[in-house]
Amino acid sequence: MCGIAGIVCKDESLEGSLLVEMLKAIEHRGRDNHGIFYDNELIYTKDLNNVDNFEIRSIALGHNRLAIVGKTAQPLYDDELCLVCNGEIYNYRELMEQYEFKTDCDCEAIFYAYKEGFDILDGDYALALYDSKNNLLFLARDPFGVKPLFYIDTKKYFAFASERKALWKLLIREGYEKDLDTLNKNIKRVEQNSALIYNLDTNKFREIRGIVKLGRMKIESYEKAKKYLEEDLKKAVFKRVAELNRVAIICSGGLDSSLVAALSVKYNRNVKLYSVGLEGSEDLKYSQMLADHLGVELKVKVIEEDEFEEYLFKTAKAVDEINMLNLGVGLPIYVASELISKDKNKVALSGQGADELFLGYSKYYKMSKEELEKKMLEDLKNIGKVNLERDDHCTMANTVELRVPFLDLNVVKTSLSMPIEFKLSEDRKRILRDIALNYLPKEIALRPKKAAQYSSGGEKIIYRVAKRYGYSKRKIDEFLNLIKRRILEYSLSSS
């Protein structure tokens, strides 16, 4: 997991300090080392402050590295291709047997995917690849948008980055209003399972959708569906934890994160749970029950009244796009990842994605079967921008990579291959609960779903802090605007 950024000049050259500023704005995403490619030159450094100014005449790519797999720094350079990537390629060992690798970096597989197609990759990624032979910049994101990627297109330059905050200052330099909503509206995202190809000769770009094919089988037997899904889930967890020295789980004590924890213990005994909430939170009680059942350590953080404001503003600084959902759901994730980082972990797992795949939300049960299937696919298509970007930003603010086994390609394919009826039940997520009964106490496997912002107390914290500032629930939008102004001021003054 890392942070990437880059700039393409249109008519005039640019100072390299612009790219360095962008990398500093997202330095929390990776501090192990930094790399810059510009006009066929390469710079590698441990400290961005040591980079001498340089001139960008055509294109520059930058990378902040969080070292997890291998020792090779990025950008990676191979003949006519230069790559910066934020991600993990889980099948890189198999690909090393099929292709000739020059480094120990899993992301080297992307050179072959660029030539042969992204269906060869099993992983989560957001990448930028410069093809000097054809003078093209190629940006791409994984099938479900686990890794984020944003871009702007102005008169002077085209620029991209892992987080919006790296692009705010560039827009303000171009004369855009110092207003967070205005700036964010002018920042676009590379959509999940898509590529954007920018032609440096014409300064025009085009988009390609569906770079990875999401094929389906047809599974009509409930027992077969359950068997296939359980096997796919086990493999999904295995590939995400097997090479880690320690495994951290962001745990609510609910079905999804608890099942991820139970499967993780099968493949890595050094598992630790992290649970966050207010005093008396149900999440904390069920997380303790899970820890006792699995025989693993649980680290609990009860957010105290005098910490509400601090954590609210830290979360707002992380998420970039400030609204009630992002703050309410993001706050406990931010706090948990802070604990995980203090324990010197670089990777955490969560249960994100299960509600979309297995019908965990109450809204699904108010629809007809036809509406339900359509809505499920729509939610899966939008999961990157609705949930994953927020979760990524909250964990990476603490330099922790988030992995989401439920959004493994094979798990998703199996889910989409079974009839809707296999997921429907009074307590929701029928087939997943049936599998969970093999691994979890009945009280957890059958625990009713409750929205994260309520069960952890995240939304309650927002209202409490708003009240301190003199804003009632009816005026909560005004309070959110205050937060937006503060976050933008902080970002501009610190970069």
PyMOL commands that set and color helices and strands:
alter all, ss='L'
color gray80, all
select helices_A, chain A and resi 17-25+27-29+48-50+92-98+106-116+118-120+165-173+180-185+222-241+255-267+282-294+305-319+324-342+354-358+362-366+369-396+405-407+409-417+420-422+430-436+442-445+452-455+458-468+473-494
alter helices_A, ss='H'
color red, helices_A
select strands_A, chain A and resi 2-9+14-15+33-38+41-45+55-56+59-65+76-78+81-89+123-131+136-141+150-153+157-161+188-189+194-199+204-209+247-250+271-277+297-302+347-349+401-403
alter strands_A, ss='S'
color yellow, strands_A
deselect
rebuild
show_as cartoon
